[in-house]
Amino acid sequence: MQPEDSAHAPLSTAIRAQPVSLADLVEQGGRLYVKVELPGVSAGEIIGCSRQLNESLRLLSGAAATDASVLLYGETGTGKELFARVLHARSARAQGNFVSVDCTVLPETLVGSLLFGHEKGSFTGAVRSCEGLVRQAHRGTLFLDEVGELSPTLQKAFLRVLQERSFRPIGGDAEVASDFRLVAATNRDLQRGVDNGQFRADLLYRLQACRIELPPLRRRSEDIQLLAGYHLDRLCRRHGQPAKQMTPELLRTLALYPWPGNVRELFSTLEQTLFAARFESTLFPRHLPQHVRIQVARSRLEARCVALQTFSVPADGTLPRLHELRSEVFGQAEQQYLASLVQLTGQDVRRACQLSGLSRSRLYALLKKHRIALH
């Protein structure tokens, strides 16, 4: 049997990524990913080997050794809750609860009871006492997701809890203590919120004893291949499909897309791509969602236009003949146009002819000329 072509093998096989500890990844930045076992929940994985990700992991490792409050800053989809769970799992509070609070959906009418609990009979419908989320985080970690969404009233309430480490449940007669470690996350510039009077400066000081920025996926494009291979293998196992292969062209397309939704969008895109491929064993760019192909095709054409606009006289003072330059520039533009056309239309010849205005025979002739294959 011939050895499998590593360029088309399932990436988990091709790169031979090995599970390592968080400390291993920080100390040995060349490792591919870290798999972190989280007590009480399913395993979480932080995948990548980029410099930006390693810097975030270095700060995370340092913060895990302390009990200081941590503010995780990053765009939507960068994995802030995963980082928070890893931080909890590597801290001295790992045996306690990890209590997550989504600040975007806290109902104003129930927020006091939800966060601080209530005593039986304290209001209509309170048929029994209830322990709030803050108390549930006692000796564990309280995670405030999207903390920038807190209303002014809740900002004041949380500031007091952070200062006193105690609170009074609704209808209660005495203060209740809660020894928790606070981890907050946001995709907002909280300092700008302070400047605009929308966020309390004293609360921000309490939140960011340690600040860790999570890089967007567009700034760690070298991690896309690892992330794609790892998640595609997981998707295939989940849906009972054999392992899929990814062509270099598909990986290049993934690397050129800006990923405004970050890792979360990448995972969703891979799942759509897997279903588009149906029973095919290899994934090609044509299997990607149309909006991804359109964005990448436009970016390539724009880059080509910019390159043509920056023509300059060579250092030796010579110039090619005009017809030679015209032929070269036209050929490059034609090749790029055809490559983008094929990718944009998902190799649908009929649609490619409609968009380009070319006849079927002319399209085939040009594709052959520029060695652009239809799979």
Secondary structure, 3 states (H helix, E strand, C coil): CCCCCCCCCCHHHHCCCCCCCHHHHHHCCCCCEEEECCCCCCCEEEECCCHHHHHHHHHHHHHHCCCCCEEEECCCCCCHHHHHHHHHHCCCCCCCCEEEEECCCCCCCCHHHHHHCECCCCCCCCCCCECCHHHHCCCCEEEEECHHHCCHHHHHHHHHHHHHCEECCECCCCCEECCCEEEEEECCCHHHHHHCCCCCHHHHHHHCCEEEECCCHHHCHHHHHHHHHHHHHHHHHHCCCCCCEECHHHHHHHHHCCCCCHHHHHHHHHHHHHHHHCCCCEECHHHCCHHHHHHHHHHHHHHHHHHHHCCCCCCCCCCCCHHHHHHHHHHHHHHHHHHHHHHHCCCCHHHHHHHHCCCHHHHHHHHHHCCCCCC
